[in-house]
Amino acid sequence: MPGSQTRQQLLEAALAVMARSGLEGLTMRGVADEANAALGSIQYHFDDKDDLVNGAFGLLVERMVEVSLFAVSDADDPEARVTAFIRAAFSPEIMDSDFLPLRLTLWAAAPSRPDIAAINEALHQNYLERLSSLIAQARPSMSPADADRRAADVMITENGMWLRWVISQNHDELNRCIEHCISLALGD
């Protein structure tokens, strides 16, 4: 199996183990078992456990960005792109997968792990910049500072809904939250 494919398989396995057992439950042996790979392959592709964890969280971040960008690619006007971007944050790929437990793991680890905090901050900034840009395109008369503020308000609300979803999985709350986020972004 080619090296990049093995690395990808190991990152996928690390995400699966973390979704099931949390960061504390992640072991190199557990990842090797999950990937049906030799322990030595992890040592070949990653310097240490932290390198593996950072790579796995990097993959998680890439997936979230891909979901949002794919959703926006089908939208045909600026308001529809904002709406699609926001709805993508609550898509089945996000809500009905291992993403949310992994996102909570990332948040929980960030205060004590500067490397993970940096990954989280990069995701945060990337998302805010993309959403702010989409809002500015949909509302050209809006100041950049207002677009940034609205993007931040949307992200804060989304994060709260993700936490609430883990607890309740209430579809009515989710739908109200989506509409509220769209209103925060595009309302006058």
C-alpha positions in Angstrom: 0.0 0.0 0.0 1.4 3.4 -1.0 2.7 5.6 1.9 0.2 8.4 1.5 -2.7 5.9 1.5 -1.3 4.2 4.6 -1.0 7.6 6.3 -4.6 8.5 5.4 -5.8 5.1 6.7 -3.9 5.7 10.0 -5.4 9.2 10.3 -8.9 7.8 9.7 -8.3 5.1 12.3 -7.1 7.7 14.8 -10.3 9.7 14.3 -12.4 6.6 14.8 -10.6 5.7 18.0 -10.9 9.3 19.3 -14.6 9.5 18.5 -15.2 6.3 20.4 -12.7 6.7 23.3 -11.7 10.3 23.4 -8.2 11.7 23.3 -7.3 9.9 26.5 -8.3 6.6 25.0 -6.1 7.0 21.9 -3.2 4.6 21.9 -0.8 3.8 19.0 -1.7 0.1 19.4 -5.5 1.0 19.2 -4.9 3.0 16.0 -2.9 0.2 14.5 -5.6 -2.3 15.3 -8.3 0.0 14.0 -6.4 0.5 10.8 -5.5 -3.2 10.5 -1.9 -2.0 10.2 1.4 -2.8 11.8 2.4 -0.6 14.8 5.6 0.1 12.9 3.6 1.9 10.2 2.5 4.5 12.7 6.0 5.0 13.8 7.1 5.3 10.2 4.5 8.0 9.3 4.3 9.9 12.6 7.0 11.2 14.9 5.0 10.5 18.0 1.4 10.3 19.3 1.1 14.1 19.3 2.0 14.2 15.6 -0.6 11.6 14.9 -3.3 13.5 16.9 -2.4 16.8 15.2 -2.6 15.1 11.8 -6.0 13.5 12.7 -7.4 16.8 13.8 -6.0 18.5 10.7 -8.0 15.9 8.6 -11.1 16.7 10.7 -10.7 20.4 9.9 -10.2 19.7 6.2 -13.4 17.8 6.1 -15.4 20.5 7.7 -14.1 23.1 5.2 -14.8 20.7 2.3 -18.4 20.2 3.4 -18.9 24.0 3.5 -17.2 24.7 0.2 -19.1 21.9 -1.5 -22.4 23.3 -0.3 -21.5 26.8 -1.5 -20.4 25.6 -4.9 -24.0 24.8 -5.9 -25.4 28.2 -4.8 -26.1 30.7 -7.6 -26.3 34.0 -5.8 -24.6 35.7 -2.8 -27.5 35.2 -0.3 -27.9 31.5 -1.4 -24.1 31.0 -0.8 -24.4 32.4 2.8 -27.4 30.2 3.4 -25.7 27.1 2.0 -22.5 27.8 4.0 -24.5 28.1 7.3 -26.7 25.1 6.5 -23.6 23.0 5.8 -22.5 23.5 9.4 -25.6 21.5 10.3 -25.5 19.0 7.4 -25.7 15.2 8.0 -22.0 14.9 7.4 -21.5 17.1 10.5 -24.5 16.3 12.7 -24.9 12.6 12.1 -21.3 11.5 12.2 -18.3 11.3 14.5 -17.6 14.9 13.8 -19.3 16.4 16.8 -17.6 14.1 19.4 -14.3 14.8 17.7 -15.0 18.6 17.7 -15.7 18.4 21.4 -12.5 16.5 21.9 -10.6 19.2 20.0 -12.2 22.0 22.1 -11.5 20.1 25.4 -7.9 19.5 24.5 -7.1 23.1 23.2 -6.6 24.8 26.6 -3.9 22.4 27.7 -2.3 21.6 24.3 -0.9 24.6 22.3 -0.6 22.4 19.2 -4.2 21.5 19.3 -5.2 25.1 20.2 -3.4 26.2 17.0 -5.4 23.7 14.9 -8.6 24.9 16.5 -7.7 28.6 16.0 -6.9 27.9 12.4 -10.3 26.3 11.8 -12.0 29.2 13.7 -10.2 31.9 11.6 -10.7 30.0 8.3 -14.4 29.7 9.0 -14.9 33.2 10.1 -13.0 34.7 7.1 -15.0 32.6 4.6 -18.3 33.4 6.2 -17.5 37.1 6.6 -16.5 37.3 2.9 -19.7 35.6 1.9 -21.8 38.0 4.0 -19.9 41.0 2.5 -20.7 39.7 -1.0 -24.4 39.3 -0.1 -24.5 42.7 1.6 -22.1 45.0 -0.3 -23.0 48.1 1.6 -22.1 46.5 4.9 -18.8 47.5 6.5 -16.2 44.8 6.8 -16.3 45.1 10.6 -20.0 44.5 10.6 -19.6 41.4 8.3 -16.9 40.1 10.7 -19.2 40.7 13.7 -22.1 38.9 12.0 -19.9 36.0 11.1 -18.6 35.7 14.7 -22.2 35.8 16.0 -23.2 33.0 13.6 -20.2 30.9 14.6 -20.9 31.4 18.4 -24.5 30.3 17.8 -23.5 27.3 15.7 -21.1 26.2 18.4 -23.8 26.4 21.0 -26.2 24.4 18.8 -23.5 21.7 18.3 -23.2 21.4 22.0 -27.0 21.3 22.5 -27.3 18.7 19.7 -24.9 16.3 21.5 -27.3 16.4 24.4 -30.8 16.6 22.9 -30.8 16.0 19.1 -33.9 18.1 19.0 -34.7 18.8 15.3 -37.0 21.7 16.1 -34.2 23.5 18.0 -31.8 22.7 15.2 -34.1 24.2 12.5 -34.7 27.3 14.6 -31.0 27.7 15.1 -30.3 27.5 11.4 -32.9 30.1 10.6 -31.6 32.3 13.4 -28.0 32.0 12.0 -29.2 33.0 8.5 -31.0 35.9 10.1 -27.9 36.9 12.0 -25.9 36.8 8.8 -28.2 38.5 6.4 -30.8 40.3 8.4 -31.0 44.1 8.2 
